[in-house]
Structure formats: C-alpha cells, structure tokens
Amino acid sequence: MMKPILEELKRKMGDTVNIIKADVDKNPNAVMAYNIQGVPTLAISKTEIYCGDKVV
C-alpha cells in the first residue's frame, strides 16, 4: 500500500531522500530501538534522528 507512493517519492526526489525497508523479524534490535509497536511503521525525518515514537 505504501510502496508505490514511496517509489514515486524516490523517483521525484532522487538522491535527496533515502527510503529504507527493514524486516522486523530479522532486525529485532531495530524494533526495540525505534519502539516499533505495529507493522507497517513509517518514520520520516529531516534530521535523520529518530527517537522512539518521535522523529526529531
């Protein structure tokens, strides 16, 4: 559902954005570090700093 929108965003913005997809089953440390409570989770950050449920 989000994938086509994110692909379009990447196409329009090119190298100015990074879109990262992570498998929560293979990355349980990321789940805990970013306080992911549901899937899918979308976090957007201008500063690239993600703190729990808030992007700073």
N, C-alpha and C positions, 0 to 999 in steps of 0.2 A: 504494500500500500504506500509506504513512504519512498520506496526505492525509485520509482520513476521521477518523483519530484526532486529527490536528491541528485539523481543523474542529470536532470535538467539544470539544476543549480550549478553543478560541477561544470557542465558544458558552457554555461554562460559566464561563470566566474573564473574558470581555468585554474591557474596555479595560485590564485589569491585565497583559495579555500582548500582545506583538507577534509575529506569525508572518510571516516573510519568506521568499519563494521567489525564488531567483536563478538565471538561466540561465548556466551556466558558460561556454558558448560565446560569449555576448555580454558576459561580465564576466571576462575572463582575469586582470585585476588582482586581483580578489577571490580567485580560485583561488590565486594566488601569496601574497597577503597572509594568507590563512587556512590555508595549507598543505593545501588540499583534495587528497586523493590518490585519492578514489573518489566515485562518484555512485550513490545519493544520500548526502549528508553531512548529519547532523543535529547542530546545536550548540545547547546550552541554557545560558543564562547568567542568573544573578540580578542580577549587577552590570553586565551589558551590555558586558563587556570580554572579547574573545576573543583569545587569544594562540596562534597556531599550532594545535597539536593539543590544547591545553588551554584550558578556559574558567576564567577567574579571577573 
